[in-house]
Amino acid sequence: MNSRTFVIAEIGINHNGSVEKALEMVRAAHTAGCDAVKFQKRTVDVVYSEAELARPRESPFGDTNGDLKRALELSVEEYGPIIEECDRLGLFFGASAWDVGALEEVEALEPGFHKISSPMLTDLELVRRAAETGRPLIISTGMSTLEEVDAALEVVDPEWTILLACTSAYPTADADANVRRVRSLRDRYRLPVGWSGHEADDLASLVAVSLGASVVERHFTLDRGWFGSDQKLSVEPGEMRCMVQRIRRVEQIRGDGEQRLLDVERPARDKLRRV
């Protein structure tokens, strides 16, 4: 068990609707040592009701929730230069779609993977349609019962599916992390399992890697002071770089679990063994 952990910088909507910010974040994720970046895509008028969009909400983009939600969405065309930059840097690009229309738009971008976010795990039509693309599918299991996870996995191809253990609390307290789910989910479903973290530091992510997490996903920002609901629980570039470095150390420390005589032990063995 010494495989390399796949690290995803969850940019989500932290770009605040700016392609320039998104590009800067992609470059920062690459510099930090991440393997992939992930965005979010919604068809605003489908995901939110008319009443919810009309609800008063002050933001830099207007006075209603609809003003905010529409401003945060990047179009398929705007994703063009972002994907080009990912390709140039050797980063995988993926996105979590929150409705079937958005999934079709993401699929048109030919992503490296699709992601089903925790709130959407019970939307079995969305899960099934994402699985039918034939691309790797990552499913977060936050806020879900085992029965709900069972149902979602009934409509996917297990060969292309990865689960993420996750606690949908922002931030997640130590007592609520329950990182050992990485093992229990892997044992139950015989699938690769990773960790999607919402903690204030990287400790839970490192513990997850020590338990064999194949993926670590963390929300990512350039500045936690930026406007946005996800900014304060996100990892900044220096913190991400440090976490990735620590993950690589944990992978080495974890080893393969085999008991054997190591060459580095031979001098001590020759000196100290009496029989």
Phi and psi in degrees as GROMACS dihedral restraints (atoms count N, CA, C in turn):
[ dihedral_restraints ]
;  ai    aj    ak    al  type     phi  dphi    fc
    3     4     5     6     1  -128.3    20    10
    4     5     6     7     1    29.4    20    10
    6     7     8     9     1   -74.6    20    10
    7     8     9    10     1   160.0    20    10
    9    10    11    12     1   -80.9    20    10
   10    11    12    13     1   130.5    20    10
   12    13    14    15     1   -74.5    20    10
   13    14    15    16     1   132.7    20    10
   15    16    17    18     1   -88.1    20    10
   16    17    18    19     1   117.0    20    10
   18    19    20    21     1  -104.1    20    10
   19    20    21    22     1   124.0    20    10
   21    22    23    24     1  -111.7    20    10
   22    23    24    25     1   126.6    20    10
   24    25    26    27     1   -89.2    20    10
   25    26    27    28     1   111.1    20    10
   27    28    29    30     1   -83.2    20    10
   28    29    30    31     1    92.6    20    10
   30    31    32    33     1   -72.9    20    10
   31    32    33    34     1   -36.6    20    10
   33    34    35    36     1    58.0    20    10
   34    35    36    37     1  -120.6    20    10
   36    37    38    39     1  -115.1    20    10
   37    38    39    40     1    19.7    20    10
   39    40    41    42     1   -67.5    20    10
   40    41    42    43     1   -11.2    20    10
   42    43    44    45     1   -73.6    20    10
   43    44    45    46     1   -11.2    20    10
   45    46    47    48     1    55.6    20    10
   46    47    48    49     1    35.6    20    10
   48    49    50    51     1    80.0    20    10
   49    50    51    52     1     9.7    20    10
   51    52    53    54     1  -105.5    20    10
   52    53    54    55     1   119.5    20    10
   54    55    56    57     1   -63.5    20    10
   55    56    57    58     1   -38.8    20    10
   57    58    59    60     1   -62.1    20    10
   58    59    60    61     1   -43.2    20    10
   60    61    62    63     1   -65.0    20    10
   61    62    63    64     1   -40.8    20    10
   63    64    65    66     1   -60.4    20    10
   64    65    66    67     1   -43.0    20    10
   66    67    68    69     1   -63.6    20    10
   67    68    69    70     1   -40.8    20    10
   69    70    71    72     1   -63.5    20    10
   70    71    72    73     1   -38.6    20    10
   72    73    74    75     1   -68.5    20    10
   73    74    75    76     1   -38.4    20    10
   75    76    77    78     1   -59.9    20    10
   76    77    78    79     1   -45.5    20    10
   78    79    80    81     1   -64.9    20    10
   79    80    81    82     1   -39.9    20    10
   81    82    83    84     1   -66.7    20    10
   82    83    84    85     1   -37.0    20    10
   84    85    86    87     1   -65.0    20    10
   85    86    87    88     1   -39.2    20    10
   87    88    89    90     1   -64.2    20    10
   88    89    90    91     1   -46.6    20    10
   90    91    92    93     1   -60.4    20    10
   91    92    93    94     1   -33.6    20    10
   93    94    95    96     1   -75.3    20    10
   94    95    96    97     1   -10.3    20    10
   96    97    98    99     1    97.8    20    10
   97    98    99   100     1    13.0    20    10
   99   100   101   102     1   -71.3    20    10
  100   101   102   103     1   157.4    20    10
  102   103   104   105     1   -95.5    20    10
  103   104   105   106     1   -23.0    20    10
  105   106   107   108     1  -153.7    20    10
  106   107   108   109     1   159.1    20    10
  108   109   110   111     1  -122.1    20    10
  109   110   111   112     1   148.5    20    10
  111   112   113   114     1  -131.7    20    10
  112   113   114   115     1   137.4    20    10
  114   115   116   117     1  -115.5    20    10
  115   116   117   118     1  -179.9    20    10
  117   118   119   120     1  -125.7    20    10
  118   119   120   121     1   146.7    20    10
  120   121   122   123     1  -137.7    20    10
  121   122   123   124     1   130.1    20    10
  123   124   125   126     1  -133.8    20    10
  124   125   126   127     1   147.0    20    10
  126   127   128   129     1   -93.1    20    10
  127   128   129   130     1   101.3    20    10
  129   130   131   132     1   -54.8    20    10
  130   131   132   133     1   -44.2    20    10
  132   133   134   135     1   -72.7    20    10
  133   134   135   136     1   -11.5    20    10
  135   136   137   138     1   -93.9    20    10
  136   137   138   139     1   -43.9    20    10
  138   139   140   141     1   -72.0    20    10
  139   140   141   142     1   -34.1    20    10
  141   142   143   144     1  -116.0    20    10
  142   143   144   145     1   143.1    20    10
  144   145   146   147     1   -72.8    20    10
  145   146   147   148     1   163.4    20    10
  147   148   149   150     1   -61.0    20    10
  148   149   150   151     1   -39.0    20    10
  150   151   152   153     1   -66.4    20    10
  151   152   153   154     1   -39.2    20    10
  153   154   155   156     1   -67.2    20    10
  154   155   156   157     1   -39.4    20    10
  156   157   158   159     1   -68.4    20    10
  157   158   159   160     1   -28.9    20    10
  159   160   161   162     1   -84.3    20    10
  160   161   162   163     1    -8.5    20    10
  162   163   164   165     1   -61.8    20    10
  163   164   165   166     1   132.5    20    10
  165   166   167   168     1   -59.6    20    10
  166   167   168   169     1   131.3    20    10
  168   169   170   171     1  -160.6    20    10
  169   170   171   172     1   111.9    20    10
  171   172   173   174     1   -77.5    20    10
  172   173   174   175     1   136.0    20    10
  174   175   176   177     1  -155.5    20    10
  175   176   177   178     1   171.7    20    10
  177   178   179   180     1   -62.8    20    10
  178   179   180   181     1    -8.3    20    10
  180   181   182   183     1  -108.2    20    10
  181   182   183   184     1    -3.2    20    10
  183   184   185   186     1   151.4    20    10
  184   185   186   187     1  -165.7    20    10
  186   187   188   189     1  -108.8    20    10
  187   188   189   190     1    -0.7    20    10
  189   190   191   192     1  -125.4    20    10
  190   191   192   193     1   163.5    20    10
  192   193   194   195     1   -63.1    20    10
  193   194   195   196     1   -34.1    20    10
  195   196   197   198     1   -63.4    20    10
  196   197   198   199     1   -40.7    20    10
  198   199   200   201     1   -56.5    20    10
  199   200   201   202     1   -43.8    20    10
  201   202   203   204     1   -66.9    20    10
  202   203   204   205     1   -52.1    20    10
  204   205   206   207     1   -61.5    20    10
  205   206   207   208     1   -39.7    20    10
  207   208   209   210     1   -69.3    20    10
  208   209   210   211     1   -36.0    20    10
  210   211   212   213     1   -67.9    20    10
  211   212   213   214     1   -27.9    20    10
  213   214   215   216     1   -80.3    20    10
  214   215   216   217     1   -14.8    20    10
  216   217   218   219     1   -84.9    20    10
  217   218   219   220     1   130.5    20    10
  219   220   221   222     1   -94.2    20    10
  220   221   222   223     1   140.9    20    10
  222   223   224   225     1   -78.9    20    10
  223   224   225   226     1   167.0    20    10
  225   226   227   228     1   -57.4    20    10
  226   227   228   229     1   -41.0    20    10
  228   229   230   231     1   -64.3    20    10
  229   230   231   232     1   -39.4    20    10
  231   232   233   234     1   -68.4    20    10
  232   233   234   235     1   -25.0    20    10
  234   235   236   237     1   -73.7    20    10
  235   236   237   238     1   -15.9    20    10
  237   238   239   240     1   -51.8    20    10
  238   239   240   241     1   -58.7    20    10
  240   241   242   243     1   -65.4    20    10
  241   242   243   244     1   -26.6    20    10
  243   244   245   246     1   -67.1    20    10
  244   245   246   247     1   -44.2    20    10
  246   247   248   249     1   -67.9    20    10
  247   248   249   250     1   -37.9    20    10
  249   250   251   252     1   -59.8    20    10
  250   251   252   253     1   -40.9    20    10
  252   253   254   255     1   -68.3    20    10
  253   254   255   256     1   -39.5    20    10
  255   256   257   258     1   -60.0    20    10
  256   257   258   259     1   -44.6    20    10
  258   259   260   261     1   -62.1    20    10
  259   260   261   262     1   -42.0    20    10
  261   262   263   264     1   -62.4    20    10
  262   263   264   265     1   -37.1    20    10
  264   265   266   267     1   -89.4    20    10
  265   266   267   268     1    -9.3    20    10
  267   268   269   270     1    79.4    20    10
  268   269   270   271     1    25.9    20    10
  270   271   272   273     1   -96.9    20    10
  271   272   273   274     1   141.5    20    10
  273   274   275   276     1   -74.9    20    10
  274   275   276   277     1   142.4    20    10
  276   277   278   279     1  -111.6    20    10
  277   278   279   280     1   132.8    20    10
  279   280   281   282     1  -145.6    20    10
  280   281   282   283     1   169.5    20    10
  282   283   284   285     1  -153.0    20    10
  283   284   285   286     1   152.7    20    10
  285   286   287   288     1  -104.1    20    10
  286   287   288   289     1   116.8    20    10
  288   289   290   291     1   -90.4    20    10
  289   290   291   292     1   141.6    20    10
  291   292   293   294     1  -104.2    20    10
  292   293   294   295     1     4.5    20    10
  294   295   296   297     1  -162.7    20    10
  295   296   297   298     1   164.6    20    10
  297   298   299   300     1   -64.2    20    10
  298   299   300   301     1   -39.6    20    10
  300   301   302   303     1   -61.0    20    10
  301   302   303   304     1   -43.3    20    10
  303   304   305   306     1   -65.6    20    10
  304   305   306   307     1   -37.1    20    10
  306   307   308   309     1   -60.3    20    10
  307   308   309   310     1   -42.3    20    10
  309   310   311   312     1   -63.3    20    10
  310   311   312   313     1   -37.3    20    10
  312   313   314   315     1   -67.0    20    10
  313   314   315   316     1   -42.2    20    10
  315   316   317   318     1   -64.7    20    10
  316   317   318   319     1   -42.5    20    10
  318   319   320   321     1   -59.9    20    10
  319   320   321   322     1   -35.1    20    10
  321   322   323   324     1   -63.4    20    10
  322   323   324   325     1   -20.8    20    10
  324   325   326   327     1   -84.0    20    10
  325   326   327   328     1    -4.8    20    10
  327   328   329   330     1    54.4    20    10
  328   329   330   331     1    61.0    20    10
  330   331   332   333     1   -70.5    20    10
  331   332   333   334     1   162.8    20    10
  333   334   335   336     1   -73.0    20    10
  334   335   336   337     1   -23.5    20    10
  336   337   338   339     1  -162.6    20    10
  337   338   339   340     1   159.7    20    10
  339   340   341   342     1  -106.9    20    10
  340   341   342   343     1   153.7    20    10
  342   343   344   345     1  -128.2    20    10
  343   344   345   346     1   134.1    20    10
  345   346   347   348     1  -103.3    20    10
  346   347   348   349     1   115.3    20    10
  348   349   350   351     1   -75.0    20    10
  349   350   351   352     1   159.9    20    10
  351   352   353   354     1   -53.3    20    10
  352   353   354   355     1   -44.8    20    10
  354   355   356   357     1   -62.2    20    10
  355   356   357   358     1   -24.3    20    10
  357   358   359   360     1   -97.3    20    10
  358   359   360   361     1     2.6    20    10
  360   361   362   363     1   -58.9    20    10
  361   362   363   364     1   -31.7    20    10
  363   364   365   366     1   -88.2    20    10
  364   365   366   367     1    -0.7    20    10
  366   367   368   369     1   -84.5    20    10
  367   368   369   370     1    83.9    20    10
  369   370   371   372     1   -66.1    20    10
  370   371   372   373     1   -28.4    20    10
  372   373   374   375     1   -65.6    20    10
  373   374   375   376     1   -43.0    20    10
  375   376   377   378     1   -64.1    20    10
  376   377   378   379     1   -44.6    20    10
  378   379   380   381     1   -60.8    20    10
  379   380   381   382     1   -46.3    20    10
  381   382   383   384     1   -62.6    20    10
  382   383   384   385     1   -44.5    20    10
  384   385   386   387     1   -64.7    20    10
  385   386   387   388     1   -38.3    20    10
  387   388   389   390     1   -64.3    20    10
  388   389   390   391     1   -41.3    20    10
  390   391   392   393     1   -65.3    20    10
  391   392   393   394     1   -35.0    20    10
  393   394   395   396     1   -68.4    20    10
  394   395   396   397     1   -14.4    20    10
  396   397   398   399     1   -69.0    20    10
  397   398   399   400     1   -20.2    20    10
  399   400   401   402     1    80.6    20    10
  400   401   402   403     1     3.7    20    10
  402   403   404   405     1   -89.3    20    10
  403   404   405   406     1   158.3    20    10
  405   406   407   408     1   -53.5    20    10
  406   407   408   409     1   139.0    20    10
  408   409   410   411     1  -123.2    20    10
  409   410   411   412     1   123.1    20    10
  411   412   413   414     1  -107.3    20    10
  412   413   414   415     1   127.5    20    10
  414   415   416   417     1  -121.6    20    10
  415   416   417   418     1   119.7    20    10
  417   418   419   420     1   -83.4    20    10
  418   419   420   421     1   141.2    20    10
  420   421   422   423     1  -111.4    20    10
  421   422   423   424     1    15.6    20    10
  423   424   425   426     1   -60.8    20    10
  424   425   426   427     1   151.5    20    10
  426   427   428   429     1    56.2    20    10
  427   428   429   430     1    24.1    20    10
  429   430   431   432     1  -120.3    20    10
  430   431   432   433     1   146.3    20    10
  432   433   434   435     1   -84.8    20    10
  433   434   435   436     1   163.9    20    10
  435   436   437   438     1   -60.8    20    10
  436   437   438   439     1   -36.5    20    10
  438   439   440   441     1   -63.4    20    10
  439   440   441   442     1   -36.9    20    10
  441   442   443   444     1   -69.7    20    10
  442   443   444   445     1   -39.3    20    10
  444   445   446   447     1   -64.5    20    10
  445   446   447   448     1   -43.4    20    10
  447   448   449   450     1   -53.1    20    10
  448   449   450   451     1   -47.7    20    10
  450   451   452   453     1   -64.1    20    10
  451   452   453   454     1   -41.0    20    10
  453   454   455   456     1   -63.7    20    10
  454   455   456   457     1   -39.5    20    10
  456   457   458   459     1   -74.2    20    10
  457   458   459   460     1   -13.0    20    10
  459   460   461   462     1   -69.5    20    10
  460   461   462   463     1   -21.2    20    10
  462   463   464   465     1  -111.1    20    10
  463   464   465   466     1    14.1    20    10
  465   466   467   468     1  -119.4    20    10
  466   467   468   469     1   168.4    20    10
  468   469   470   471     1   -94.4    20    10
  469   470   471   472     1   112.8    20    10
  471   472   473   474     1   -61.2    20    10
  472   473   474   475     1   -23.2    20    10
  474   475   476   477     1   -65.7    20    10
  475   476   477   478     1   -24.3    20    10
  477   478   479   480     1  -117.7    20    10
  478   479   480   481     1    20.7    20    10
  480   481   482   483     1  -116.5    20    10
  481   482   483   484     1   136.9    20    10
  483   484   485   486     1  -127.1    20    10
  484   485   486   487     1   134.2    20    10
  486   487   488   489     1   -98.3    20    10
  487   488   489   490     1   148.7    20    10
  489   490   491   492     1  -118.9    20    10
  490   491   492   493     1   120.8    20    10
  492   493   494   495     1   -67.1    20    10
  493   494   495   496     1   142.6    20    10
  495   496   497   498     1  -164.0    20    10
  496   497   498   499     1   142.6    20    10
  498   499   500   501     1  -115.2    20    10
  499   500   501   502     1   120.5    20    10
  501   502   503   504     1   -86.2    20    10
  502   503   504   505     1    65.8    20    10
  504   505   506   507     1  -135.8    20    10
  505   506   507   508     1   135.8    20    10
  507   508   509   510     1  -127.6    20    10
  508   509   510   511     1    99.9    20    10
  510   511   512   513     1   -81.4    20    10
  511   512   513   514     1   167.8    20    10
  513   514   515   516     1   -91.3    20    10
  514   515   516   517     1   125.3    20    10
  516   517   518   519     1   -75.4    20    10
  517   518   519   520     1   154.9    20    10
  519   520   521   522     1   -53.4    20    10
  520   521   522   523     1   -43.0    20    10
  522   523   524   525     1   -67.0    20    10
  523   524   525   526     1   -16.1    20    10
  525   526   527   528     1  -104.4    20    10
  526   527   528   529     1    -1.7    20    10
  528   529   530   531     1   -70.4    20    10
  529   530   531   532     1   -49.5    20    10
  531   532   533   534     1    51.4    20    10
  532   533   534   535     1    56.9    20    10
  534   535   536   537     1   -66.1    20    10
  535   536   537   538     1   -21.5    20    10
  537   538   539   540     1   -63.6    20    10
  538   539   540   541     1    -8.6    20    10
  540   541   542   543     1   -59.7    20    10
  541   542   543   544     1   -24.9    20    10
  543   544   545   546     1   -54.9    20    10
  544   545   546   547     1   -42.4    20    10
  546   547   548   549     1   -78.1    20    10
  547   548   549   550     1   -43.3    20    10
  549   550   551   552     1   -66.8    20    10
  550   551   552   553     1   -38.1    20    10
  552   553   554   555     1   -68.0    20    10
  553   554   555   556     1   -39.4    20    10
  555   556   557   558     1   -63.1    20    10
  556   557   558   559     1   -42.6    20    10
  558   559   560   561     1   -67.6    20    10
  559   560   561   562     1   -37.1    20    10
  561   562   563   564     1   -71.9    20    10
  562   563   564   565     1   -43.3    20    10
  564   565   566   567     1  -105.6    20    10
  565   566   567   568     1    -9.5    20    10
  567   568   569   570     1    55.7    20    10
  568   569   570   571     1    42.8    20    10
  570   571   572   573     1  -125.4    20    10
  571   572   573   574     1   158.1    20    10
  573   574   575   576     1   -62.1    20    10
  574   575   576   577     1   140.4    20    10
  576   577   578   579     1  -132.0    20    10
  577   578   579   580     1   135.5    20    10
  579   580   581   582     1  -122.7    20    10
  580   581   582   583     1  -162.6    20    10
  582   583   584   585     1  -134.2    20    10
  583   584   585   586     1   127.0    20    10
  585   586   587   588     1  -108.9    20    10
  586   587   588   589     1   110.3    20    10
  588   589   590   591     1  -103.8    20    10
  589   590   591   592     1   143.9    20    10
  591   592   593   594     1  -127.9    20    10
  592   593   594   595     1    30.0    20    10
  594   595   596   597     1   -86.1    20    10
  595   596   597   598     1   169.4    20    10
  597   598   599   600     1   -79.3    20    10
  598   599   600   601     1   -16.4    20    10
  600   601   602   603     1  -140.4    20    10
  601   602   603   604     1  -167.6    20    10
  603   604   605   606     1  -101.6    20    10
  604   605   606   607     1     5.9    20    10
  606   607   608   609     1   -61.4    20    10
  607   608   609   610     1   -47.0    20    10
  609   610   611   612     1   -61.1    20    10
  610   611   612   613     1   -38.9    20    10
  612   613   614   615     1   -62.5    20    10
  613   614   615   616     1   -40.4    20    10
  615   616   617   618     1   -68.2    20    10
  616   617   618   619     1   -39.8    20    10
  618   619   620   621     1   -62.2    20    10
  619   620   621   622     1   -41.2    20    10
  621   622   623   624     1   -60.1    20    10
  622   623   624   625     1   -42.2    20    10
  624   625   626   627     1   -63.9    20    10
  625   626   627   628     1   -39.9    20    10
  627   628   629   630     1   -62.4    20    10
  628   629   630   631     1   -26.7    20    10
  630   631   632   633     1   -89.7    20    10
  631   632   633   634     1     2.1    20    10
  633   634   635   636     1   102.0    20    10
  634   635   636   637     1    16.5    20    10
  636   637   638   639     1   -57.1    20    10
  637   638   639   640     1   130.0    20    10
  639   640   641   642     1   -87.0    20    10
  640   641   642   643     1   -19.0    20    10
  642   643   644   645     1  -138.0    20    10
  643   644   645   646     1   142.9    20    10
  645   646   647   648     1  -127.1    20    10
  646   647   648   649     1   126.2    20    10
  648   649   650   651     1  -119.8    20    10
  649   650   651   652     1   130.1    20    10
  651   652   653   654     1  -135.3    20    10
  652   653   654   655     1   140.3    20    10
  654   655   656   657     1   -60.5    20    10
  655   656   657   658     1   141.7    20    10
  657   658   659   660     1  -132.0    20    10
  658   659   660   661     1   138.6    20    10
  660   661   662   663     1  -146.6    20    10
  661   662   663   664     1   162.2    20    10
  663   664   665   666     1   -87.1    20    10
  664   665   666   667     1   -23.1    20    10
  666   667   668   669     1  -157.8    20    10
  667   668   669   670     1   114.9    20    10
  669   670   671   672     1   -65.0    20    10
  670   671   672   673     1   -12.7    20    10
  672   673   674   675     1   -81.7    20    10
  673   674   675   676     1    -8.2    20    10
  675   676   677   678     1   -63.6    20    10
  676   677   678   679     1   157.2    20    10
  678   679   680   681     1   -65.8    20    10
  679   680   681   682     1   141.6    20    10
  681   682   683   684     1   141.1    20    10
  682   683   684   685     1   144.6    20    10
  684   685   686   687     1   -70.9    20    10
  685   686   687   688     1   -24.0    20    10
  687   688   689   690     1   -94.3    20    10
  688   689   690   691     1    -8.2    20    10
  690   691   692   693     1   -62.5    20    10
  691   692   693   694     1   -43.5    20    10
  693   694   695   696     1   -69.8    20    10
  694   695   696   697     1   -22.9    20    10
  696   697   698   699     1   -99.7    20    10
  697   698   699   700     1    12.9    20    10
  699   700   701   702     1   -96.3    20    10
  700   701   702   703     1   159.4    20    10
  702   703   704   705     1   -95.1    20    10
  703   704   705   706     1   132.3    20    10
  705   706   707   708     1   -84.8    20    10
  706   707   708   709     1   164.9    20    10
  708   709   710   711     1   -53.8    20    10
  709   710   711   712     1   -46.5    20    10
  711   712   713   714     1   -62.5    20    10
  712   713   714   715     1   -38.3    20    10
  714   715   716   717     1   -68.7    20    10
  715   716   717   718     1   -38.5    20    10
  717   718   719   720     1   -65.0    20    10
  718   719   720   721     1   -44.6    20    10
  720   721   722   723     1   -59.0    20    10
  721   722   723   724     1   -44.0    20    10
  723   724   725   726     1   -63.1    20    10
  724   725   726   727     1   -42.4    20    10
  726   727   728   729     1   -63.8    20    10
  727   728   729   730     1   -43.5    20    10
  729   730   731   732     1   -61.9    20    10
  730   731   732   733     1   -43.1    20    10
  732   733   734   735     1   -60.9    20    10
  733   734   735   736     1   -41.3    20    10
  735   736   737   738     1   -69.2    20    10
  736   737   738   739     1   -35.3    20    10
  738   739   740   741     1   -61.3    20    10
  739   740   741   742     1   -43.6    20    10
  741   742   743   744     1   -63.9    20    10
  742   743   744   745     1   -35.0    20    10
  744   745   746   747     1   -67.2    20    10
  745   746   747   748     1   -43.7    20    10
  747   748   749   750     1   -60.1    20    10
  748   749   750   751     1   -39.6    20    10
  750   751   752   753     1   -58.5    20    10
  751   752   753   754     1   -42.5    20    10
  753   754   755   756     1   -67.5    20    10
  754   755   756   757     1   -44.9    20    10
  756   757   758   759     1   -64.1    20    10
  757   758   759   760     1   -37.9    20    10
  759   760   761   762     1   -61.7    20    10
  760   761   762   763     1   -40.0    20    10
  762   763   764   765     1    64.8    20    10
  763   764   765   766     1  -161.0    20    10
  765   766   767   768     1  -106.5    20    10
  766   767   768   769     1    -2.3    20    10
  768   769   770   771     1    81.5    20    10
  769   770   771   772     1    -0.3    20    10
  771   772   773   774     1   -84.8    20    10
  772   773   774   775     1   135.2    20    10
  774   775   776   777     1   -88.4    20    10
  775   776   777   778     1   119.9    20    10
  777   778   779   780     1  -159.9    20    10
  778   779   780   781     1   161.7    20    10
  780   781   782   783     1   -76.5    20    10
  781   782   783   784     1   123.9    20    10
  783   784   785   786     1   -94.4    20    10
  784   785   786   787     1   149.4    20    10
  786   787   788   789     1   -58.4    20    10
  787   788   789   790     1   -36.0    20    10
  789   790   791   792     1   -68.7    20    10
  790   791   792   793     1   -15.6    20    10
  792   793   794   795     1   -88.8    20    10
  793   794   795   796     1   -14.3    20    10
  795   796   797   798     1   -61.7    20    10
  796   797   798   799     1   -42.1    20    10
  798   799   800   801     1   -59.6    20    10
  799   800   801   802     1   -43.3    20    10
  801   802   803   804     1   -66.3    20    10
  802   803   804   805     1   -37.3    20    10
  804   805   806   807     1   -63.9    20    10
  805   806   807   808     1   -46.1    20    10
  807   808   809   810     1   -63.4    20    10
  808   809   810   811     1   -33.3    20    10
  810   811   812   813     1   -82.2    20    10
  811   812   813   814     1   -36.8    20    10
  813   814   815   816     1  -105.4    20    10
  814   815   816   817     1   -23.5    20    10
  816   817   818   819     1   -73.7    20    10
  817   818   819   820     1   131.2    20    10
  819   820   821   822     1  -103.5    20    10
  820   821   822   823     1   -20.0    20    10
